[in-house]
């Protein structure tokens, strides 16, 4: 996927994310905030992320991979969207 298309896909996912209410009982608030901050920075910088944020995002990705199977059903869609954004950004912008 070229960068222009990847930016469009991540933008759409991010817009949906910020419009979605935080799931009740969702205990990954810092992960959500860290990931959203990294994705927002990546979008503002048109597909570039500094090493520190890339590492934070990679940690968030691994945390989500572990958390999704244990999440309540109503939180899974929310978590999966976070994971989808993380994967798209990390695959486009390796350090």
C-alpha positions in Angstrom: 0.0 0.0 0.0 1.5 3.3 -1.0 1.9 6.1 1.6 -1.0 8.3 0.2 -3.5 5.4 0.5 -2.1 4.4 3.9 -2.5 8.0 5.1 -6.1 8.0 3.9 -7.0 4.7 5.6 -5.4 5.7 8.9 -7.1 9.1 8.7 -10.5 7.4 8.3 -9.8 5.0 11.2 -8.6 7.8 13.4 -11.6 10.0 12.7 -13.9 7.0 13.6 -11.8 6.5 16.7 -12.1 10.0 18.0 -15.9 10.0 17.4 -16.4 6.7 19.3 -17.2 6.8 23.0 -14.6 5.2 25.3 -15.9 1.7 26.2 -17.3 1.3 29.7 -15.0 -0.8 31.8 -12.1 -0.4 29.3 -8.9 -0.5 31.4 -6.4 0.5 28.8 -6.8 4.2 29.0 -3.0 5.0 28.8 -2.6 2.6 25.9 -5.4 4.4 24.1 -4.0 7.8 24.8 -0.4 6.8 23.8 -1.5 5.2 20.6 -3.8 8.0 19.6 -1.0 10.5 20.2 1.4 8.6 18.0 -1.1 8.1 15.2 -2.0 11.8 15.3 1.6 12.8 15.1 2.2 10.4 12.2 -0.8 11.9 10.3 0.3 15.5 11.0 3.8 14.7 9.9 2.5 13.1 6.7 3.7 9.5 7.4 6.8 10.1 9.5 7.3 9.2 13.2 10.3 9.7 15.4 12.0 6.7 16.9 10.6 7.3 20.4 7.0 7.4 19.2 7.6 4.4 16.9 8.8 2.4 19.9 5.8 3.5 22.0 3.5 2.5 19.1 5.2 -0.9 18.8 4.6 -1.5 22.5 1.0 -0.5 22.2 0.6 -3.0 19.3 1.9 -5.8 21.4 -0.3 -4.8 24.4 -3.3 -4.8 22.1 -2.5 -8.2 20.7 -2.5 -9.6 24.2 -5.6 -7.6 25.4 -8.0 -8.2 22.5 -8.7 -11.8 23.3 -9.4 -10.9 26.9 -11.5 -7.9 26.1 -15.3 -7.7 26.6 -17.2 -8.1 23.4 -18.2 -4.5 23.2 -14.6 -3.4 23.6 -13.2 -5.6 20.9 -14.2 -3.4 17.9 -12.6 -0.4 19.7 -9.4 -2.3 20.4 -9.3 -3.8 16.9 -9.5 -0.3 15.3 -6.6 0.8 17.6 -4.6 -2.3 16.5 -5.4 -1.7 12.8 -4.1 1.9 13.1 -0.9 0.8 14.9 -0.1 -1.9 12.3 -0.7 0.4 9.4 1.6 3.1 10.8 4.3 0.7 12.0 4.4 -1.1 8.6 4.8 2.3 6.8 7.4 3.9 9.1 10.0 1.5 10.5 12.9 3.2 12.4 
